[in-house]
Amino acid sequence: MNYEISLITTIGITVMFALSLNLITGFCGQISLGHAAFLGLGAYTSAMLCQAGVPFWLTLPLAMLVAGLLGVLVGLASLRVRADFLAITTMGVGFIFIGVVRQQEWMGGEMGVTGFPGSGLGKTGFMVLCLALAALTAALSVYIQRAWMGRVFKGIAEDEDTMRVLGIDVPRYKLAAFAIGTALAGAAGGLYAQNLKFIGPDSFGFVESVTVLSMVVVGGIGSVFWVVVAAAVLSALPGWFQFIGDYKLLVYGGLLFTMMRFSPHGLAGIAARFTKPKVTAAPGVAP
């Protein structure tokens, strides 16, 4: 039973993390290859505040705030670069974060942070909290997608220059996407730290960024439901098949390549092919 609770908890945190990237990359078209840095920033913020005696309930919003502020700074960089250059910029942010953490003893250095107080909810209670926050993140994603902001995000992703011509304040919406997405990643990081009771720099490297990007691509960039499905399945795979843990980057990289080559719209695109209604011509009318 403990294994099932741990697995479901991990799935809830991973779903939340994947949806946070989907909001930036899927909705707004801003490619990020360093998203794990924001997960790590939230994890370190929450863990160190807990060590200082701050209640767990207060560390989550603070982790969101810190990660969101860094996200705004990265978003400012995105205003000047696009596509491949943005991907390289965000990748650099991830490397910088790991480098800083390794060199700062007050952040645990190479040894990481451990021994901080728990949430006090117990395993089952914490699992319920993670699932509830994942559900809220999904609901927020659907709300944004259907709201005016989501429509603007989609327009920016498809043709940024046209949106500027139409009078849309593109920089403002780009910063909003980064702020919201990275803040959600920070909250997921706070949950991640509490789940493992240990965090170290190796937990938030490039592999983790590629992993979460693979989940978004496999699910379908911009799709909420299928990203949730992909994140849940792919986060459970290492537990079901132990060998995947040793070849994680290879497996997820292969999935990323396969989907981009054969089904760019991921599971959402595959599902659309089977659910798309067939158009039949009227009698005597050529189809």
C-alpha positions as CSV (number, residue, x, y, z in Angstrom):
1,M,0.0,0.0,0.0
2,N,2.9,2.4,0.8
3,Y,4.2,1.9,-2.8
4,E,0.9,2.7,-4.3
5,I,0.6,5.9,-2.2
6,S,4.1,6.9,-3.1
7,L,3.4,6.3,-6.8
8,I,0.2,8.3,-6.9
9,T,1.8,11.1,-5.0
10,T,4.6,11.2,-7.6
11,I,2.1,11.2,-10.4
12,G,0.2,14.1,-8.9
13,I,3.4,16.2,-8.6
14,T,4.6,15.2,-12.1
15,V,1.2,16.1,-13.6
16,M,1.4,19.5,-12.0
17,F,5.0,20.0,-13.2
18,A,4.1,19.0,-16.8
19,L,1.1,21.3,-16.9
20,S,3.2,24.2,-15.8
21,L,5.5,23.7,-18.8
22,N,2.6,23.1,-21.1
23,L,1.3,26.6,-20.2
24,I,4.5,28.2,-21.4
25,T,5.4,25.9,-24.3
26,G,2.1,24.5,-25.3
27,F,-0.1,27.5,-24.9
28,C,2.3,30.4,-25.7
29,G,4.8,28.6,-27.9
30,Q,7.8,29.6,-25.8
31,I,10.3,26.7,-25.8
32,S,12.0,26.0,-22.4
33,L,14.8,23.5,-21.9
34,G,15.6,24.5,-18.4
35,H,12.2,24.2,-16.7
36,A,13.6,21.8,-14.0
37,A,15.4,24.9,-12.6
38,F,12.1,26.3,-11.5
39,L,11.1,23.0,-9.9
40,G,14.4,23.0,-8.1
41,L,14.1,26.6,-7.0
42,G,10.7,25.9,-5.5
43,A,12.0,22.7,-3.8
44,Y,15.0,24.5,-2.3
45,T,12.9,27.4,-1.1
46,S,10.3,25.2,0.6
47,A,12.9,22.9,2.1
48,M,15.1,25.7,3.5
49,L,12.1,27.6,4.9
50,C,10.9,24.5,6.6
51,Q,14.4,24.1,8.1
52,A,14.1,27.7,9.4
53,G,10.8,26.8,11.2
54,V,8.3,28.2,8.6
55,P,5.2,26.0,8.4
56,F,4.9,23.9,5.3
57,W,1.6,25.6,4.3
58,L,3.4,28.9,4.1
59,T,6.4,27.6,2.1
60,L,4.3,26.7,-0.9
61,P,3.1,30.2,-1.8
62,L,6.6,31.5,-1.1
63,A,8.1,28.9,-3.4
64,M,5.6,29.9,-6.1
65,L,6.6,33.6,-5.6
66,V,10.4,33.0,-5.8
67,A,10.1,30.7,-8.8
68,G,7.6,33.1,-10.5
69,L,10.0,36.1,-10.0
70,L,12.8,34.2,-11.7
71,G,10.4,33.2,-14.4
72,V,9.7,36.8,-15.1
73,L,13.4,37.5,-15.4
74,V,13.7,34.6,-17.9
75,G,10.6,35.9,-19.6
76,L,12.3,39.3,-20.1
77,A,15.0,37.5,-22.0
78,S,12.4,35.8,-24.1
79,L,11.3,39.2,-25.4
80,R,14.5,39.5,-27.4
81,V,15.0,35.9,-28.6
82,R,12.8,33.3,-30.2
83,A,12.7,29.6,-31.2
84,D,16.1,28.0,-31.0
85,F,17.7,30.9,-29.3
86,L,15.1,30.9,-26.6
87,A,15.6,27.2,-26.0
88,I,19.4,27.8,-25.6
89,T,18.7,30.7,-23.2
90,T,16.4,28.6,-21.0
91,M,18.9,25.7,-21.1
92,G,21.5,28.1,-19.8
93,V,19.3,29.1,-16.9
94,G,19.1,25.5,-15.9
95,F,22.9,25.0,-16.0
96,I,23.4,28.3,-14.0
97,F,21.0,27.1,-11.3
98,I,22.8,23.8,-10.9
99,G,26.1,25.5,-10.9
100,V,25.0,28.0,-8.2
101,V,23.5,25.3,-6.0
102,R,26.7,23.2,-6.2
103,Q,28.9,26.1,-5.0
104,Q,26.7,27.4,-2.2
105,E,27.3,25.6,1.1
106,W,24.3,27.3,2.7
107,M,22.1,25.6,0.1
108,G,23.7,22.2,0.9
109,G,26.2,22.2,-2.0
110,E,26.9,18.8,-3.5
111,M,25.3,17.1,-0.4
112,G,21.9,18.6,-0.9
113,V,19.4,19.5,1.8
114,T,17.8,16.9,4.1
115,G,16.4,16.7,7.6
116,F,13.7,19.4,7.2
117,P,10.3,19.0,8.9
118,G,7.5,17.3,7.1
119,S,4.1,18.5,6.1
120,G,2.4,16.8,9.1
121,L,-0.3,15.4,6.9
122,G,0.9,11.8,6.8
123,K,1.4,9.9,3.6
124,T,-2.2,9.6,2.7
125,G,-3.0,13.2,3.5
126,F,0.0,14.4,1.5
127,M,-1.1,12.2,-1.4
128,V,-4.6,13.8,-1.4
129,L,-3.0,17.3,-1.3
130,C,-0.8,16.5,-4.3
131,L,-3.8,15.2,-6.3
132,A,-5.9,18.2,-5.3
133,L,-3.3,20.7,-6.4
134,A,-2.8,18.7,-9.6
135,A,-6.5,18.9,-10.3
136,L,-6.6,22.6,-9.5
137,T,-3.6,23.1,-11.9
138,A,-5.5,21.3,-14.6
139,A,-8.7,23.3,-14.0
140,L,-6.7,26.5,-14.1
141,S,-5.1,25.4,-17.4
142,V,-8.5,24.7,-18.9
143,Y,-9.8,28.1,-17.7
144,I,-6.8,30.0,-19.2
145,Q,-7.1,28.1,-22.4
146,R,-10.7,29.1,-22.9
147,A,-10.3,32.6,-21.6
148,W,-9.1,35.6,-23.6
149,M,-5.6,35.1,-22.3
150,G,-5.5,31.6,-23.7
151,R,-6.6,32.9,-27.1
152,V,-3.9,35.5,-27.1
153,F,-1.3,32.8,-26.1
154,K,-2.4,30.7,-29.0
155,G,-2.1,33.6,-31.4
156,I,1.4,34.4,-30.1
157,A,2.4,30.8,-30.6
158,E,1.1,30.7,-34.2
159,D,2.1,34.1,-35.5
160,E,3.7,36.6,-33.0
161,D,4.2,39.3,-35.6
162,T,0.5,39.3,-36.6
163,M,-0.5,39.7,-33.0
164,R,1.7,42.8,-32.7
165,V,0.0,44.2,-35.8
166,L,-3.4,43.7,-34.2
167,G,-2.3,45.8,-31.2
168,I,-1.8,42.9,-28.7
169,D,0.8,43.7,-26.0
170,V,2.9,40.6,-26.8
171,P,5.6,41.2,-24.2
172,R,3.0,41.5,-21.5
173,Y,1.4,38.1,-22.3
174,K,4.8,36.4,-22.7
175,L,5.8,37.5,-19.3
176,A,2.4,36.4,-17.9
177,A,2.9,32.9,-19.4
178,F,6.4,32.6,-17.8
179,A,5.2,34.0,-14.5
180,I,2.3,31.6,-14.2
181,G,4.0,28.6,-15.5
182,T,7.2,28.9,-13.4
183,A,5.2,29.8,-10.3
184,L,3.2,26.5,-10.7
185,A,6.6,24.7,-11.2
186,G,7.8,26.2,-8.0
187,A,4.7,24.9,-6.1
188,A,5.4,21.4,-7.6
189,G,9.0,21.8,-6.4
190,G,7.8,22.4,-2.8
191,L,5.7,19.2,-3.0
192,Y,8.6,17.3,-4.6
193,A,10.9,18.3,-1.6
194,Q,8.3,17.1,0.9
195,N,7.7,13.9,-0.9
196,L,11.4,12.8,-1.0
197,K,12.5,14.5,2.2
198,F,15.8,15.2,0.4
199,I,16.8,17.4,-2.5
200,G,20.2,17.8,-4.3
201,P,21.4,19.5,-7.4
202,D,21.4,16.3,-9.5
203,S,17.6,16.2,-9.2
204,F,17.0,19.3,-11.3
205,G,19.3,18.9,-14.2
206,F,18.9,18.8,-18.0
207,V,17.6,15.3,-17.9
208,E,14.6,16.3,-15.8
209,S,13.9,19.2,-18.2
210,V,14.0,16.9,-21.2
211,T,11.8,14.4,-19.3
212,V,9.0,16.9,-18.6
213,L,9.3,18.3,-22.2
214,S,8.8,14.7,-23.5
215,M,5.6,14.4,-21.4
216,V,4.2,17.6,-23.0
217,V,5.2,16.5,-26.5
218,V,3.9,13.0,-26.1
219,G,0.6,14.2,-24.7
220,G,0.2,16.9,-27.3
221,I,1.5,20.4,-27.1
222,G,-1.3,22.6,-25.8
223,S,-3.6,19.8,-24.8
224,V,-4.5,19.7,-21.1
225,F,-6.2,16.3,-20.9
226,W,-3.6,14.4,-22.9
227,V,-0.6,16.0,-21.2
228,V,-2.1,14.8,-17.9
229,V,-2.4,11.3,-19.3
230,A,1.2,11.3,-20.7
231,A,2.6,12.7,-17.5
232,A,0.8,10.1,-15.4
233,V,1.9,7.2,-17.5
234,L,5.5,8.3,-18.1
235,S,6.1,9.1,-14.4
236,A,4.8,5.6,-13.5
237,L,6.9,3.8,-16.1
238,P,10.2,3.7,-14.1
239,G,8.3,2.0,-11.3
240,W,6.7,-0.5,-13.6
241,F,9.9,-1.2,-15.6
242,Q,13.0,-0.9,-13.4
243,F,15.4,-0.9,-16.3
244,I,14.0,2.5,-17.6
245,G,15.7,4.2,-14.6
246,D,19.1,3.4,-16.0
247,Y,18.2,4.6,-19.5
248,K,15.9,7.4,-18.7
249,L,17.3,10.0,-21.0
250,L,17.5,7.6,-23.9
251,V,13.9,6.4,-23.4
252,Y,12.4,9.9,-23.1
253,G,14.6,11.3,-25.8
254,G,13.5,8.5,-28.1
255,L,9.8,9.2,-27.3
256,L,10.4,12.9,-28.0
257,F,12.0,12.1,-31.4
258,T,9.3,9.5,-32.3
259,M,6.4,11.8,-31.6
260,M,7.9,14.8,-33.3
261,R,8.6,12.7,-36.4
262,F,5.4,10.6,-36.7
263,S,2.8,12.5,-34.6
264,P,3.7,16.1,-33.9
265,H,0.5,16.7,-32.0
266,G,1.1,13.7,-29.7
267,L,-1.6,11.6,-28.2
268,A,-4.1,14.4,-28.7
269,G,-3.4,14.3,-32.5
270,I,-3.8,10.5,-32.5
271,A,-7.0,10.7,-30.6
272,A,-8.4,13.3,-33.0
273,R,-7.8,11.0,-36.0
274,F,-10.1,8.4,-34.4
275,T,-12.7,10.7,-33.1
276,K,-13.0,13.0,-36.1
277,P,-16.5,12.6,-37.5
278,K,-16.6,11.2,-41.0
279,V,-18.2,13.5,-43.6
280,T,-20.5,11.6,-46.0
281,A,-21.8,13.1,-49.2
282,A,-25.5,13.5,-49.8
283,P,-27.0,11.1,-52.4
284,G,-26.1,12.2,-55.9
285,V,-23.5,14.6,-54.7
286,A,-19.8,13.9,-55.3
287,P,-17.8,13.8,-52.0
